[in-house]
């Protein structure tokens, strides 16, 4: 199993997913990478380029996927573990969001943001987000990503004003955190001190930070 490659970047295509060639000790390795990883790569001809790798073997091919960071590879592994999400769709998602941005979308359960990914409709996004939330919550590194994630741009989760009262936002955020593994007792106290005008995603972020800080 190939876990990491370091060599000279020989070729890089602009398509998504991008096909690059990395020369390692005279052997050229073809790897598929996301737009996120492609943007992290230096110019062609640069040496000392390191990529974390995931190798997939099928009946018809052996394919290498490259990632500029371990976080992206972890997220890729989680994505392809979900039914009906193959490597191609996983790379499209990772081309639309960095791992930290995707963590924010998952934490906010933002269907509209996920549907910005080519090939992901509202029905698919509605199915994927709860599964991703569960997977992120069970992985220590990904859970930390959600706690540190920026709020997703253009999020349209309900606000306290839309709901008519802050308690509606808290109730929805509480359900989200329960889905991440919090106990009902923890969820009952984690929102203490939350501003009344907080949005759903702000409430989730607030709760995650309090849990991460030991309340």
Beta strands, then each sheet from edge to edge (+ up, - down):
strand 1: 4-12
strand 2: 18-24
strand 3: 27-33
strand 4: 49-57
strand 5: 62-67
sheet 1: 1+ 2- 3+ 5+ 4- 1+
end
